[in-house]
Amino acid sequence: MNTPTAFYEQRQRLDMAKKHDILKQKMQRRPDREELVRQHILEDAPGNIDPSLVEKQKQLKRARIADAISDHLCQRPGPLELVRANILHTTEPLEKAVKGESWLLPAVCCWEYC
């Protein structure tokens, strides 16, 4: 007896079987741990180190990177230096004033950002 309920239930079973097969295939193609570590998706932490030390090591590494970035940003030239070097362009009167070529506007000194 083929009733609409039976068709619906059969359709549900087929959909579930199809989803099960798709998930099974994806699990079989899943990369192993070594591949994920190589791609920097997972971190390679030795198993004999206390997890609290691993966390502290991550924080220290992050702080060192932040300090290095901060140092690089402090050494970066300011906008006036970029205008003088013809890297950054602005209006002509302002460029002349910054480069000291104009008597209408005083030359502006560069200051330290850090």
Secondary structure, DSSP 8 states (H G I E B T S, - for coil): ---HHHHHHHHHHHHHHHHHHHHHHHHHT---HHHHHHTTSS----TTS-HHHHHHHHHHHHHHHHHHHHHHHHTS--HHHHHHTTSS---HHHHHHHHT--SSS---------
